[in-house]
Amino acid sequence: MMLGWEGTVSEGARAIAGEQKTCFVVMGFGVKTDLATGRKLDLDKSYKNLIKPVVEARKIACVRADEIRHSGAIDLPMYEQLLGADIVIADLSTANPNALYELGIRHALKPWTTIVISENKLSYPFDLNHVLITGYTHLGEDIGYDEVMRFRQVLGETLDAVLAQPKPDSPIYTFVQDLEPPTRKRAASVKADPGQPGQPGQGAPAAPDRTLAMLIEQGEAAIAGSCFPLARSLFEAALAIGKPSSGEKDGASVAHDPYLVQRLVLATYKAKEPDEAAALETALKLLDSLNPKESNDPETVGLAGAIEKRLFDQRKEPAHLERAIGYYGRGYYLRNDWYNGINLAYLLTLRVDTVLDATDQDRVADLVWANRVRGSVLALCEQDLMSIRERERQAAASHGNLAATHQTRSREQEFWCLATKAEAHFGRGEMEAYRQTLATAVALNPADWMMGTLNAQVERTRTLLEKHGKLLDPPWPGAR
């Protein structure tokens, strides 16, 4: 049973009635940036691969805040769950402030049955030194198959121990003696439908047709299928869940969630409606809420760079190119990744062909800088390819849908890593290495649009280096 709007049922009453136990998962959703390291972590992978299957295998209803059907502020069902859920699992990855806040509330309300986990690069705040945190290895875009299986066992054993013999795990009830947990003045009068997590009880406002999780899942599927107008409308609807209604001063935290804003920005400029120029301007205004000029979130500055790059392609105004270089450069140095790096290298090469580089000395400086960045990109790609292929090896040795999902995702990552490596070799004039890498990428049978993206970028680079590559020593092959 999941909690209704009218209150919670005591654990004793639930046990007598033989009702299903509940687990509320406290964590972020979607892709979040760990600002301490600049890494992007797909927290949905953590929830769907590591947590939910383990909980549901024990016949415990498992729900995260974005899965709750509700009407009005999302905060109310969240507080109800923190008070009434039999188990709370809190994932503190990326030092998510909402997750830390909600964990504090749970520790204040309940002496036990709270499990704290995190990916293992989290830098723990001092006040968490007294809390047992079970770590797992997150690779950013995905989680290795072996790690999924290992952590499922660890979490399952922890859950079994907590359920068999609850012991105080809240530092508040551990250090403050003779403290009694709070109780509700009235019990729940209406039972919720166990098939509809967090559904309102009788007399409550009607639940929306789709949960936040459903909107996000549909939005991501639309982006994956290049249905960008649909994706834009879905992420607009997701953000609307947290907007304040009439008479409210502010909305829930979801209305300000960076991930939702970032996905809306991406879908908006790729939808090109009513035309590409207008869509780019709209996307840039939407991104202003995340303050890209001062942000240290690589995803935010990467989006800003992509928009400014496209605006320069349309208008040829140098200011757009300068801003694009600034954004991609910040993203690259913050995150040390090949995506931002290869875009930075291309834009530096592009600047050589503009009035921003007024002398040959300026042009040589940018061409050399671009090739140094490409050199770093090659090393980053090689490092990632080793990790990707190891995950593929692990998945190939296993069976089932999870393994197939890992293999599909790894193949896509492997292609883009090889495509970036090929582009870097091409820009550096290493033509044999370029051809070999390109052949390896083609052998993965990528979609036509993926190869089209790579070929278009290589041709743009070719045009620039044929014109200016003679300034390099030795000159770029094919320079005129």
KAFENHU-V5490 format. One line per field, one symbol per residue. ss: DSSP state (~ for helix, > for strand, _ for the rest). phi: phi as a letter, one per 40 degrees, with the letter a starting at -180 (. if undefined). burial: b if it has 16 or more other ideal C-beta (glycine too) atoms within 10 Angstrom, else e. A space follows every 10 residues. Layout:
ss=???
phi=???
burial=???
//
This chain:
ss=___>__>___ ~~~~~~~___ _>>>>>____ >>>>____>> >>~~~~~~~~ ~~~~~~~___ >>>>~~~___ ___~~~~~~~ ~~~~__>>>> >_~~~_~~~~ ~~~~~~~~~_ ___>>>>>>_ _____~~~__ __>>>>____ ____~~~~~~ ~~~~~~~~~~ ~~~~______ ~~~~~_____ __________ __________ __________ _~~~~~~~~~ ~~~~___~~~ ~~~~~~~~~~ __________ __~~~~_~~~ ~~~~~~~~~~ ~____~~~~~ ~~~~~~~~~~ _______~~~ ~~~~~~~~~~ ~~~~~__~~~ ~~~~~~~~~~ ~~~~~__~~~ ~~~~~~~~~~ ~________~ ~~~~~~~~~~ ~~~~~~~~~~ ~~~~~~~~~~ ~~~~~~____ ~~~~~~~~~~ ~~~~~~~~~~ ~~~~~~~___ ~~~~~~~~~~ ~~_____~~~ ~~~~~~~~~~ ~~~~~~~~~~ ~_________
phi=.bcccchbcc cccccccgcc cbbbbcacbg cbccccbgcc bccccccccb bdccccccgb cbabdcccca bgcccccccc cccbccbbbb bcdgfdcccc cccccccccb cagbbbbacc bccccdcccc bcbccbcbch cabcddcdcc cdcccccccc ccccadbdbc cccccccfcb ccbccbcccb cccccbdgcc ccgcdccccb cdcccccccc cccccgcccc dccccccccc dccccdgcca cccccbcddc cccccdcccc cfbcaccccc cccccccdcc fccbcbcdcc cccccccccc ccdcbfcddc cccccccccc ccccbfbccc cccccccccc cdcbccbcbc ccccdccccc cccccccdcc cccccccccc cccccccbbh cccccccccc cccccccccc ccccccccgc cccccccccc ccccfccdcc cccccccccc cddccccbcc ccbcccdgcb
burial=bbbbbbbbbe eeebeeeeee bbbbbbbbbb bbbbeebbbb bbbbbbbebb bbbbbeeeeb bbbbbbbbbb bebbebbbeb bbbbbbbbbb bbbbbbebbe ebbbebbebb bebbbbbbbe ebeeeeebee bebeebebbb bbbbbbbbee bbeebeebbe ebeeebeebb eebeeeeeee eeeeeeebee bbeeeebbbb beebeeeeeb bbbbbbebbb ebbeeebbeb bbbbbbbbbe bbeeeeeeee bbebbebbbb bbbbbbbbbb beeeebeebb ebbbebbeeb ebeebebbbb bbbbbbbbbb bbeeeeeeeb bbbbbbbbbb bbebbebbbb bbbbbbbbbb bbeeebbeee eebbbbbebb bebbebbbeb beebbebbee bbebbeeeee ebbebbbebb ebbbbbbbbb bbbbbbbbbb eebbeebbee beeeebeeeb beebeebbee beebbeebbe bbeeebeeee
//
